[in-house]
Amino acid sequence: MSQQVVTSVLAADTLKGLSSVPKFLLSKYFYDDAGSILFQEIMKMPEYYLTRCEEQILLQHKEALTRWFGNGEKSFSLVELGSGDGQKTKILLKYLAAQGARFQYIPIDISQKANDDMKAMLNREIPQVEVYPRTGDYFKKLQELNGFASDQKVILFLGSNIGNFSDAETDRFLEQLAGFTRTGDKLLIGFDLKKSPQVIMNAYNDPHGHTRRFNLNLLERLNRELDAEFDTAYFEQHTEYNPETGEVKSFLLSKADQHVHIGMLGQTFHFEKWEAIFVERSRKYDLESIGKLARNSGFRVASNFTDNQHYFVDSLWERV
């Protein structure tokens, strides 16, 4: 996707979000090149348990996952949505390659830099793996891949990314995956499980300031790409968790009554003091709700793989 197209879509989504009541910005725009680098810093934090838990799952269960994926008996396309830097996926890729599995790896990420860096890393460390990166929104890239020839598809959607969707977006996304797959295809999807609210809040309100910088980079991206005039010193991050619904919600709050002009939109937006811009949700699940999602979208849960603390699950679904 060209930068011009990305910018025009970003402009349209920004206009819609900042014209709404209440205001919002889409979390998918966190992950430009700068945002992807900042998120890598978040993943290294001791409080951010999600990455470590999922790495543990992949290390401990890579043999079982390989058997589910085909164990070298069939060729398949391994399609990863939101692949990022590929560090976790590398655990699986190395094991699959060592077992002689016949597959091609198709990572899809919104960041061109993340894709370029990952392909260089895999070419260097696992040169026998065929890598075909795609850059852009994975909803759109999935449609482009619909005719991709392969005996079987295995889709990876790791990192609890599904928790960022609204209920309607979750249903639409899983409906698209059902349309993209056929009977017997697999989906390995990460879910962050419900747990102590304090553990969750420590991960999203970190004392190091990484999460704050990550959230504010969204405004800086609008400055860079849409000629906006946000002064990030006049905004702060706020996060809250509702243990009843399992939702973490993140906001950017205006610390002053202010006007912000966005040159590419030709509009000026008013922010009242302490007005909130909703920027992200991150839902936490239980196994019962995960099973319901699978059944309602045409899959069955083949197996659930959890870490030692049962903080996280990689749920393996099979298309029925």
C-alpha positions as CSV (number, residue, x, y, z in Angstrom):
1,M,0.0,0.0,0.0
2,S,1.5,3.3,-1.0
3,Q,2.1,6.0,1.6
4,Q,-0.3,8.3,-0.2
5,V,-3.1,5.8,0.1
6,V,-2.3,5.1,3.8
7,T,-2.4,8.9,4.5
8,S,-5.7,9.4,2.7
9,V,-7.3,6.5,4.8
10,L,-5.7,7.9,8.0
11,A,-7.1,11.3,7.1
12,A,-10.6,10.0,6.6
13,D,-10.5,7.9,9.8
14,T,-9.1,10.9,11.8
15,L,-11.8,13.2,10.5
16,K,-14.5,10.7,11.5
17,G,-13.0,10.1,14.9
18,L,-12.4,13.6,16.0
19,S,-15.8,14.8,14.7
20,S,-17.6,12.2,16.8
21,V,-19.0,12.6,20.2
22,P,-17.2,11.3,22.2
23,K,-14.0,11.6,20.2
24,F,-11.9,8.5,19.2
25,L,-8.9,7.5,17.2
26,L,-8.3,4.0,15.8
27,S,-5.7,1.9,17.6
28,K,-4.4,0.3,14.4
29,Y,-2.6,3.6,13.7
30,F,-0.4,3.2,16.8
31,Y,1.8,0.9,14.7
32,D,3.7,3.1,12.3
33,D,7.5,2.6,12.2
34,A,8.0,4.8,15.3
35,G,5.1,3.1,17.2
36,S,6.4,-0.4,16.4
37,I,9.7,0.5,17.9
38,L,8.0,1.9,21.0
39,F,5.9,-1.2,21.3
40,Q,9.0,-3.4,21.3
41,E,10.1,-1.5,24.4
42,I,6.8,-2.1,26.0
43,M,7.2,-5.9,25.4
44,K,10.5,-5.9,27.2
45,M,9.0,-4.4,30.4
46,P,8.9,-6.8,33.4
47,E,5.3,-5.8,34.0
48,Y,4.2,-6.7,30.5
49,Y,3.6,-10.4,31.0
50,L,1.8,-11.0,27.7
51,T,4.9,-11.5,25.5
52,R,6.7,-13.7,28.0
53,C,3.7,-15.9,28.5
54,E,3.1,-16.4,24.8
55,E,6.8,-17.1,24.3
56,Q,6.6,-19.8,27.0
57,I,3.6,-21.3,25.4
58,L,5.3,-21.5,22.0
59,L,8.5,-23.0,23.5
60,Q,6.7,-25.6,25.5
61,H,4.1,-26.6,22.9
62,K,5.9,-26.2,19.6
63,E,6.0,-30.0,19.1
64,A,2.3,-30.4,19.6
65,L,1.6,-27.4,17.4
66,T,3.7,-28.8,14.6
67,R,1.7,-32.0,14.7
68,W,-1.5,-30.0,14.4
69,F,-0.1,-28.0,11.5
70,G,0.6,-31.1,9.5
71,N,3.9,-32.5,10.8
72,G,5.5,-32.4,7.3
73,E,2.9,-34.6,5.7
74,K,1.2,-31.7,3.8
75,S,2.4,-28.3,2.5
76,F,0.7,-25.3,3.9
77,S,0.7,-21.5,4.0
78,L,1.5,-20.0,7.4
79,V,-0.2,-16.6,7.3
80,E,0.4,-14.3,10.3
81,L,-1.7,-11.3,10.9
82,G,0.1,-8.4,12.7
83,S,3.4,-10.1,12.7
84,G,5.5,-7.3,14.1
85,D,9.2,-8.1,14.7
86,G,8.6,-11.8,14.5
87,Q,10.5,-12.8,17.6
88,K,7.8,-15.0,19.0
89,T,6.9,-16.5,15.7
90,K,10.6,-17.3,15.1
91,I,10.3,-20.0,17.8
92,L,7.7,-21.9,15.7
93,L,9.5,-21.2,12.4
94,K,12.8,-22.6,13.6
95,Y,11.1,-25.8,14.9
96,L,9.0,-26.2,11.8
97,A,12.1,-25.8,9.6
98,A,14.1,-28.3,11.7
99,Q,11.3,-30.8,11.3
100,G,11.2,-30.5,7.6
101,A,7.8,-29.0,7.4
102,R,6.8,-27.8,3.9
103,F,5.4,-24.3,4.2
104,Q,5.6,-20.7,3.1
105,Y,5.4,-17.9,5.7
106,I,3.3,-14.9,4.8
107,P,3.5,-12.2,7.5
108,I,1.1,-9.3,7.2
109,D,1.9,-6.1,9.2
110,I,0.9,-2.4,8.8
111,S,4.6,-1.4,9.3
112,Q,6.9,-1.7,6.2
113,K,9.9,-1.3,8.5
114,A,8.8,-4.2,10.7
115,N,8.3,-6.4,7.6
116,D,11.7,-5.4,6.1
117,D,13.5,-6.0,9.4
118,M,11.8,-9.4,10.0
119,K,12.5,-10.7,6.5
120,A,16.2,-9.7,6.9
121,M,16.3,-11.4,10.2
122,L,14.7,-14.6,8.9
123,N,16.9,-14.7,5.8
124,R,19.9,-14.5,8.1
125,E,18.8,-16.9,10.8
126,I,16.5,-19.4,9.0
127,P,17.3,-19.0,5.3
128,Q,15.4,-22.2,4.3
129,V,12.1,-20.5,5.3
130,E,10.3,-18.9,2.3
131,V,9.1,-15.5,3.4
132,Y,6.5,-13.4,1.5
133,P,5.7,-10.3,3.6
134,R,2.6,-8.1,2.9
135,T,2.3,-4.6,4.2
136,G,-1.0,-3.0,5.1
137,D,-4.2,-3.5,7.0
138,Y,-4.7,-7.3,7.4
139,F,-8.4,-7.0,6.7
140,K,-7.6,-5.8,3.2
141,K,-4.6,-8.1,2.7
142,L,-6.6,-11.2,3.6
143,Q,-8.9,-10.4,0.7
144,E,-5.9,-10.1,-1.6
145,L,-4.7,-13.5,-0.4
146,N,-8.0,-15.2,-1.0
147,G,-6.8,-17.0,-4.1
148,F,-3.4,-18.0,-2.7
149,A,-2.7,-21.5,-3.8
150,S,-2.0,-24.0,-1.0
151,D,-3.1,-27.4,0.2
152,Q,-3.8,-25.9,3.6
153,K,-3.8,-22.7,5.5
154,V,-2.6,-22.1,9.1
155,I,-3.3,-18.6,10.3
156,L,-1.5,-17.0,13.3
157,F,-3.1,-14.2,15.2
158,L,-1.0,-13.9,18.2
159,G,-0.4,-11.3,21.0
160,S,-4.0,-10.9,22.1
161,N,-4.7,-8.5,19.2
162,I,-8.3,-9.7,19.0
163,G,-8.8,-8.0,22.4
164,N,-8.5,-4.6,20.6
165,F,-11.6,-5.1,18.6
166,S,-15.2,-4.1,19.5
167,D,-17.8,-6.9,19.5
168,A,-18.9,-5.9,16.0
169,E,-15.3,-5.8,14.8
170,T,-14.6,-9.2,16.4
171,D,-17.6,-10.8,14.6
172,R,-16.7,-9.2,11.3
173,F,-13.0,-10.3,11.6
174,L,-13.9,-13.9,12.5
175,E,-16.5,-14.0,9.7
176,Q,-13.8,-12.9,7.3
177,L,-11.4,-15.6,8.6
178,A,-14.2,-18.2,8.1
179,G,-14.6,-17.0,4.5
180,F,-10.9,-17.1,3.9
181,T,-10.5,-20.7,5.3
182,R,-11.9,-24.1,4.3
183,T,-12.6,-27.2,6.3
184,G,-9.5,-28.4,8.1
185,D,-7.6,-25.1,8.0
186,K,-6.2,-24.0,11.4
187,L,-6.2,-20.8,13.3
188,L,-3.9,-20.2,16.3
189,I,-5.3,-17.1,18.1
190,G,-3.9,-15.5,21.3
191,F,-6.2,-14.4,24.1
192,D,-5.3,-12.6,27.3
193,L,-7.1,-14.3,30.1
194,K,-8.9,-12.6,33.0
195,K,-6.7,-12.3,36.1
196,S,-6.0,-10.0,39.0
197,P,-6.8,-6.4,38.0
198,Q,-3.6,-5.2,39.6
199,V,-1.5,-7.5,37.3
200,I,-3.4,-6.1,34.3
201,M,-3.1,-2.5,35.3
202,N,0.7,-2.8,36.0
203,A,1.1,-3.9,32.4
204,Y,-0.9,-1.0,30.9
205,N,0.1,1.8,33.3
206,D,3.8,1.1,33.5
207,P,6.1,3.2,35.7
208,H,8.7,3.5,32.9
209,G,6.6,5.8,30.7
210,H,6.8,3.5,27.6
211,T,3.0,3.1,27.4
212,R,2.6,6.9,27.7
213,R,5.1,7.5,24.8
214,F,3.4,4.8,22.7
215,N,0.0,6.4,23.1
216,L,1.2,10.0,22.5
217,N,3.0,8.8,19.4
218,L,-0.4,8.5,17.8
219,L,-0.8,12.3,18.0
220,E,2.8,12.8,16.8
221,R,2.0,10.5,13.8
222,L,-0.9,12.9,13.0
223,N,1.5,15.8,13.2
224,R,3.9,14.0,10.8
225,E,1.5,12.7,8.3
226,L,-1.5,15.0,8.4
227,D,0.2,18.3,9.2
228,A,-1.5,18.4,12.6
229,E,-0.5,20.7,15.4
230,F,-0.9,18.6,18.5
231,D,1.3,19.6,21.4
232,T,1.7,16.4,23.3
233,A,2.7,18.2,26.4
234,Y,-1.0,19.1,26.7
235,F,-2.3,15.5,26.6
236,E,-1.9,12.6,29.0
237,Q,-2.7,8.9,28.9
238,H,-5.3,7.4,31.1
239,T,-6.2,3.7,31.4
240,E,-8.9,1.9,33.3
241,Y,-10.0,-1.8,33.7
242,N,-13.5,-3.2,34.3
243,P,-13.2,-6.7,35.8
244,E,-16.9,-7.4,35.1
245,T,-16.6,-6.9,31.3
246,G,-12.9,-7.8,31.1
247,E,-12.2,-4.6,29.2
248,V,-9.1,-2.3,29.5
249,K,-9.8,1.1,27.9
250,S,-7.2,3.7,27.1
251,F,-7.7,7.4,26.5
252,L,-5.8,10.5,25.7
253,L,-7.0,13.4,27.9
254,S,-6.7,17.0,27.0
255,K,-5.0,18.8,29.9
256,A,-6.3,22.3,28.7
257,D,-9.1,23.9,26.8
258,Q,-7.5,24.1,23.4
259,H,-7.9,24.1,19.6
260,V,-5.8,21.9,17.3
261,H,-5.5,22.5,13.6
262,I,-5.0,19.6,11.2
263,G,-3.6,21.0,7.9
264,M,-4.4,18.1,5.6
265,L,-8.1,18.1,6.8
266,G,-8.3,21.9,6.6
267,Q,-10.1,21.8,10.0
268,T,-9.6,22.9,13.6
269,F,-10.8,20.7,16.4
270,H,-11.8,22.0,19.9
271,F,-10.8,20.0,23.0
272,E,-12.3,20.9,26.3
273,K,-10.1,20.6,29.4
274,W,-10.0,16.9,30.4
275,E,-12.0,15.8,27.4
276,A,-11.2,12.2,26.5
277,I,-10.1,10.7,23.1
278,F,-10.8,7.0,23.2
279,V,-7.8,5.2,21.6
280,E,-7.8,1.5,22.5
281,R,-9.6,-1.3,24.2
282,S,-7.9,-4.6,25.3
283,R,-10.4,-7.2,26.3
284,K,-9.6,-10.1,28.6
285,Y,-11.3,-13.5,28.2
286,D,-12.2,-16.8,29.8
287,L,-12.2,-20.2,28.1
288,E,-16.0,-20.3,28.0
289,S,-16.2,-17.1,26.0
290,I,-13.4,-18.2,23.7
291,G,-15.2,-21.4,22.9
292,K,-18.4,-19.5,22.1
293,L,-16.5,-17.2,19.7
294,A,-15.1,-20.3,17.9
295,R,-18.5,-22.0,17.6
296,N,-20.3,-18.9,16.4
297,S,-17.8,-18.3,13.6
298,G,-17.6,-21.8,12.1
299,F,-14.6,-23.2,14.0
300,R,-14.1,-25.7,16.8
301,V,-11.5,-25.4,19.6
302,A,-9.1,-28.2,18.9
303,S,-6.8,-27.4,21.8
304,N,-6.0,-24.7,24.3
305,F,-2.3,-24.0,25.1
306,T,-1.6,-22.0,28.3
307,D,1.4,-20.7,30.1
308,N,2.4,-21.9,33.6
309,Q,0.5,-19.1,35.4
310,H,-2.6,-19.5,33.1
311,Y,-2.4,-15.8,32.3
312,F,-2.6,-16.3,28.6
313,V,-3.9,-18.9,26.1
314,D,-3.0,-19.6,22.4
315,S,-6.3,-21.3,21.3
316,L,-6.0,-23.6,18.3
317,W,-9.2,-23.6,16.2
318,E,-10.1,-25.8,13.3
319,R,-12.5,-24.8,10.5
320,V,-15.5,-27.1,10.5
